[in-house]
Amino acid sequence: MSARVLVGEVGLSLAVELLRKGDIVALPTETVYGLAGDAFQPMAVARIFEAKGRPLTDPLIVHLPEVQWLGRVACFDSPDQKDLAEELAAAFWPGPLTLLLKKVADLPDLVTAGSEFVAVRVTSHPFFQKVLRHLDSPIAAPSANRFGCISPTSAQDVLFELGDKIAMILDGGSCLHGLESTIVNLSDQKIRILRPGPITGDQLSKYGQVSVATEKVNTPGGLPGHYAPKKELRIIKTDINSVHPKQTIGLLAFTPPDQKVAEGFGSVEVLSITGDLREAASNFYHALRSLDNSKVDIIYAESFPEQGIGVAIMDRLRRAEHGSLNNAPQATIA
């Protein structure tokens, strides 16, 4: 079996039909492509875990078309928490912000991995929005890749990852942000970042006290070895132009390295010619996948400034490095 890649109204109609039957499909969001199933059909949710090879202990994000649907999957600890959640929703939804809130009793425990909390967001992608409204049910959708591997930012990425495991992929073009959503915990009426993403701490600080969570909370994509290539990846902690290149090494660069240095590597992917961190984030997974599919033996990655969305890029890069070391033979960085 190979997944059908469809676009337009034909694709939208088939996606809704399959979801109603309890099947799973790949849908585009503004962050990465998601592997979608009706959140209130436990068998559909189980198929998501099975197709990805995802541990049942790793919860899923639930997607809604608008904030008015929030009561269908979540509830609040207090009026103050409700006010804060609604303020953040008004500012950032639809968009790449996920709120961790108390789940409603009838949401299947499989969605939240047995936790009393649900991660929920409103995607801005028009295709996903249309599917949600026609289905008239919240959708559970982690990234549409094999568990722990590089997240997909195009329909072709999904086809490569899961083409033999799902019925169809709705092609919505390349993803705008290219990194998974920011996840925040509002359990004590403060904003604690559980996973950095396109919505930055500076943006969130306009709405309350912001901190990076230190407590261990089971959240989607929270494991240390996510987003990893098959090949070993090493983060360069020195000036990229001081590294000794080899043809067996691929380079993931933030900005263009010196020409002589670049020519020494077997393959080079530059994320932003101008040093724009948001452009780099948008290109991150596509470039990492290209290096992983190239003929090089190991990937070196340049460090990124940890400001704004650079915090999220480095978060993904460190997890990719951690996961790759479990997947590939280790090599020594020059």
Secondary structure, DSSP 8 states (H G I E B T S, - for coil): ---EEE-HHHHHHHHHHHHHTT--EEE--SSS-EEEEETT-HHHHHHHHHHHT--TTS--EEEESSGGGGGGTEE-SSHHHHHHHHHHHHHH-SSSEEEEEEE-TTS-TTTTTT-SEEEEEE---HHHHHHHHHHTS-EE--BSSSTTB----SHHHHHHHHTTT-SEEE---S-SS-S--EEEE-TTSSEEEEE--SS-HHHHGGGS-EEE--S----TT-STT-SB-SSEEEEE-S-GGGS---TTEEEEESS---HHHHHHSSEEEES-SS--HHHHHHHHHHHHHHHHTSS-SEEEEE----STTHHHHHHHHHHHHHHHHHHS------
